[in-house]
């Protein structure tokens, strides 16, 4: 292994994390043959096969699983060294790694651009995940900061709220409930809903919002994509329960309407989260401070809530 390179370890780690050569290539901005070549070279250095393939599925071998743990430790040490050296350069020139749940990708890219504009030379690595994937990123030290709605309770993390996050019930503009005031929950329960998948932050917020009424909720469809849910609601397949921050365009164009339901909007918060033992690089600490000081005002400007309140 003495001739193995850090680049090979990083490519191997990406393939192992995704269990996909194509997805690793996409993440690393490489061609799939280039990824395969790097892995093959590492296997030569290791003297063992690191992956095996059955049909179209890729699996780690026992040797690959062992090397994955070691590789992540080595990569982490290099990142720690880079962070330590960055402290002597300040924020300029740092690399910011941020992960966010899917609802956050409606505003976080513009927050990142604003931050990068204030701190010249910063490079950005921005990834979007469902809740389970983002928790795995935190656990495996794959991101400096995570932006989410419901911080984990079974990990030793630091979580700080930086902006309110409302959830609302939406309908197609021609729905008979549009325009009615203070709609009782009993009336809403008669309508079918198009909902996010179980385990998502949106689904957990739904459980909080409906409480004891949840067993009576009529689910017409369960979908992983917020955009697909919006299109299904616009088509008249049912009502939607969504983050208000995902609806700015539809509310502005009138393709969706927020219903005035008793007890809504459900107010939650956006949190910036990191492992308690994480040694934040200066650029990550600066972005965290930026979210805590300016995040709320900038989000309101980017995705104004309008009549939601």
ZARO-671000 format. One record per residue (C-alpha): residue in three letters; x, y, z; chain. Coordinates in pm, whole numbers, plus 50000, padded with zeros to 5 digits. Layout:
residues N
- ala,X,Y,Z,A
...
***
This chain:
residues 309
- unk,50000,50000,50000,A
- unk,50302,50232,50021,A
- unk,50241,50357,49665,A
- unk,49869,50426,49711,A
- unk,49768,50791,49673,A
- unk,49524,51012,49858,A
- unk,49336,51061,49532,A
- unk,49287,50685,49499,A
- unk,49161,50662,49856,A
- unk,48913,50945,49797,A
- unk,48781,50785,49480,A
- unk,48752,50448,49655,A
- unk,48567,50609,49949,A
- unk,48317,50776,49716,A
- unk,48244,50450,49532,A
- unk,48211,50265,49864,A
- unk,47974,50528,50003,A
- unk,47746,50523,49699,A
- unk,47810,50159,49604,A
- unk,47804,50297,49253,A
- unk,48087,50388,49016,A
- unk,47862,50620,48815,A
- unk,47736,50815,49118,A
- unk,48090,50847,49251,A
- unk,48203,50978,48912,A
- unk,47923,51234,48915,A
- unk,48014,51352,49266,A
- unk,48386,51376,49185,A
- unk,48331,51533,48841,A
- unk,48521,51248,48675,A
- unk,48434,51005,48400,A
- unk,48330,50657,48506,A
- unk,48636,50499,48335,A
- unk,48861,50736,48533,A
- unk,48698,50623,48856,A
- unk,48736,50257,48759,A
- unk,49102,50314,48678,A
- unk,49173,50474,49018,A
- unk,49001,50187,49200,A
- unk,49188,49928,48993,A
- unk,49521,50091,49079,A
- unk,49431,50090,49448,A
- unk,49335,49722,49428,A
- unk,49677,49652,49276,A
- unk,49845,49830,49566,A
- unk,49624,49650,49819,A
- unk,49671,49308,49658,A
- unk,49300,49241,49709,A
- unk,48972,49298,49530,A
- unk,48786,49581,49703,A
- unk,48452,49542,49526,A
- unk,48249,49259,49379,A
- unk,47956,49289,49144,A
- unk,47644,49074,49120,A
- unk,47425,49176,48832,A
- unk,47413,49555,48835,A
- unk,47479,49587,49209,A
- unk,47818,49666,49359,A
- unk,47924,49538,49701,A
- unk,48230,49586,49920,A
- unk,48444,49278,49978,A
- unk,48566,49204,50332,A
- unk,48901,49362,50238,A
- unk,48718,49663,50095,A
- unk,48516,49713,50413,A
- unk,48834,49705,50620,A
- unk,49012,49950,50391,A
- unk,48711,50184,50390,A
- unk,48741,50246,50764,A
- unk,49114,50311,50732,A
- unk,49067,50531,50425,A
- unk,48816,50753,50602,A
- unk,49057,50793,50891,A
- unk,49339,50892,50654,A
- unk,49117,51135,50462,A
- unk,48999,51283,50791,A
- unk,49359,51338,50901,A
- unk,49439,51522,50580,A
- unk,49128,51737,50620,A
- unk,49228,51814,50979,A
- unk,49574,51916,50858,A
- unk,49420,52139,50591,A
- unk,49188,52298,50849,A
- unk,49481,52360,51084,A
- unk,49679,52531,50810,A
- unk,49373,52730,50700,A
- unk,49363,52893,51043,A
- unk,49680,53077,50948,A
- unk,49518,53203,50627,A
- unk,49181,53307,50769,A
- unk,48858,53239,50581,A
- unk,48999,53327,50239,A
- unk,49090,53014,50047,A
- unk,48890,52773,50263,A
- unk,48663,52493,50136,A
- unk,48313,52485,50280,A
- unk,48129,52149,50298,A
- unk,47757,52184,50369,A
- unk,47476,51929,50348,A
- unk,47105,52014,50357,A
- unk,46770,51836,50352,A
- unk,46578,51874,50028,A
- unk,46350,52159,50142,A
- unk,46657,52371,50211,A
- unk,46783,52365,49854,A
- unk,46522,52630,49770,A
- unk,46725,52894,49956,A
- unk,47063,52758,50066,A
- unk,47240,52795,49728,A
- unk,47175,53169,49735,A
- unk,47290,53193,50095,A
- unk,47610,53018,49992,A
- unk,47659,53260,49702,A
- unk,47606,53555,49936,A
- unk,47858,53412,50182,A
- unk,48113,53340,49909,A
- unk,48069,53695,49780,A
- unk,48161,53830,50123,A
- unk,48459,53594,50159,A
- unk,48665,53587,49843,A
- unk,48842,53266,49752,A
- unk,48601,53034,49935,A
- unk,48511,52718,49744,A
- unk,48179,52545,49800,A
- unk,48079,52180,49827,A
- unk,47700,52171,49860,A
- unk,47499,51846,49873,A
- unk,47126,51777,49909,A
- unk,46997,51470,50095,A
- unk,46692,51318,50252,A
- unk,46703,51303,50631,A
- unk,46855,50956,50659,A
- unk,47133,51039,50413,A
- unk,47215,51366,50589,A
- unk,47234,51195,50928,A
- unk,47475,50943,50775,A
- unk,47689,51230,50644,A
- unk,47708,51377,50995,A
- unk,47783,51041,51153,A
- unk,48055,50955,50900,A
- unk,48209,51304,50912,A
- unk,48129,51362,50544,A
- unk,48015,51722,50594,A
- unk,48128,52013,50810,A
- unk,47780,52153,50865,A
- unk,47427,52020,50813,A
- unk,47117,52235,50765,A
- unk,46803,52056,50876,A
- unk,46473,52088,51061,A
- unk,46492,51814,51322,A
- unk,46837,51771,51477,A
- unk,46932,51416,51573,A
- unk,46871,51308,51931,A
- unk,47088,50997,51922,A
- unk,47415,51170,51820,A
- unk,47643,51401,52014,A
- unk,47585,51712,51806,A
- unk,47558,52088,51843,A
- unk,47237,52226,51690,A
- unk,47147,52597,51677,A
- unk,46827,52743,51533,A
- unk,46882,53026,51285,A
- unk,46547,53081,51109,A
- unk,46177,52992,51145,A
- unk,46042,52721,50919,A
- unk,45665,52710,50858,A
- unk,45471,52416,50716,A
- unk,45139,52471,50541,A
- unk,44859,52285,50368,A
- unk,44829,52365,49998,A
- unk,44573,52298,49729,A
- unk,44518,52358,49360,A
- unk,44374,52710,49309,A
- unk,44039,52570,49189,A
- unk,43991,52355,49502,A
- unk,43661,52439,49682,A
- unk,43842,52504,50013,A
- unk,44055,52785,49868,A
- unk,43946,53118,50011,A
- unk,43758,52973,50309,A
- unk,43857,53108,50652,A
- unk,43963,52903,50955,A
- unk,43890,52564,50803,A
- unk,43842,52310,51086,A
- unk,44066,52004,51100,A
- unk,43761,51777,51073,A
- unk,43690,51920,50727,A
- unk,44051,51881,50613,A
- unk,44047,51516,50719,A
- unk,43790,51444,50449,A
- unk,44041,51532,50175,A
- unk,44305,51303,50023,A
- unk,44671,51404,50070,A
- unk,44983,51365,49858,A
- unk,45268,51328,50109,A
- unk,45644,51292,50149,A
- unk,45787,50952,50235,A
- unk,45809,50815,50588,A
- unk,46128,50917,50769,A
- unk,46156,51256,50598,A
- unk,46159,51575,50805,A
- unk,45837,51679,50633,A
- unk,45669,51354,50735,A
- unk,45776,51404,51098,A
- unk,45638,51760,51089,A
- unk,45313,51618,50951,A
- unk,45289,51383,51249,A
- unk,45334,51681,51483,A
- unk,45075,51887,51296,A
- unk,44799,51625,51283,A
- unk,44867,51456,51617,A
- unk,44573,51242,51722,A
- unk,44408,51295,51383,A
- unk,44693,51126,51195,A
- unk,44536,50776,51178,A
- unk,44236,50927,50996,A
- unk,44449,51104,50734,A
- unk,44366,50989,50381,A
- unk,44687,50932,50189,A
- unk,44633,50930,49813,A
- unk,45003,50897,49729,A
- unk,45346,50892,49895,A
- unk,45626,51060,49699,A
- unk,45996,51126,49770,A
- unk,46014,51446,49564,A
- unk,45875,51782,49681,A
- unk,45852,51899,49320,A
- unk,45650,51594,49220,A
- unk,45416,51648,49515,A
- unk,45356,52006,49401,A
- unk,45273,51890,49049,A
- unk,45037,51623,49186,A
- unk,44855,51883,49398,A
- unk,44834,52124,49102,A
- unk,44681,51840,48899,A
- unk,44413,51791,49165,A
- unk,44527,51458,49310,A
- unk,44490,51586,49665,A
- unk,44612,51838,49920,A
- unk,44978,51877,50010,A
- unk,45160,51935,50340,A
- unk,45483,52116,50256,A
- unk,45745,52357,50379,A
- unk,45638,52711,50295,A
- unk,45995,52776,50185,A
- unk,45945,52542,49888,A
- unk,45639,52729,49757,A
- unk,45757,53081,49673,A
- unk,45729,53043,49294,A
- unk,45392,52864,49298,A
- unk,45235,53115,49535,A
- unk,45365,53405,49330,A
- unk,45229,53260,49005,A
- unk,44904,53137,49160,A
- unk,44950,52772,49064,A
- unk,44910,52669,49430,A
- unk,44716,52821,49718,A
- unk,44773,52798,50094,A
- unk,44463,52691,50285,A
- unk,44363,52880,50600,A
- unk,44341,52580,50833,A
- unk,44295,52611,51208,A
- unk,44627,52554,51385,A
- unk,44839,52633,51077,A
- unk,45102,52714,50977,A
- unk,45296,52467,51187,A
- unk,45608,52656,51295,A
- unk,45940,52480,51325,A
- unk,46299,52605,51289,A
- unk,46593,52561,51059,A
- unk,46901,52437,51245,A
- unk,47270,52437,51164,A
- unk,47415,52114,51303,A
- unk,47761,51963,51344,A
- unk,47924,51695,51555,A
- unk,48021,51826,51897,A
- unk,48373,51693,51857,A
- unk,48407,51835,51507,A
- unk,48694,52079,51472,A
- unk,48527,52325,51240,A
- unk,48754,52478,50977,A
- unk,48753,52859,50993,A
- unk,48540,52881,50679,A
- unk,48276,52650,50833,A
- unk,48273,52847,51158,A
- unk,48238,53168,50958,A
- unk,47943,53025,50762,A
- unk,47778,52908,51082,A
- unk,47814,53258,51228,A
- unk,47676,53400,50902,A
- unk,47364,53179,50926,A
- unk,47306,53274,51291,A
- unk,47339,53646,51226,A
- unk,47193,53694,50878,A
- unk,47019,53368,50784,A
- unk,46665,53457,50887,A
- unk,46658,53794,50709,A
- unk,46814,53655,50391,A
- unk,46576,53357,50376,A
- unk,46278,53589,50414,A
- unk,46412,53791,50122,A
- unk,46483,53486,49905,A
- unk,46160,53295,49973,A
- unk,45915,53553,50113,A
- unk,45630,53389,50301,A
- unk,45370,53647,50203,A
- unk,45021,53532,50314,A
- unk,45153,53217,50486,A
- unk,45179,53399,50819,A
***
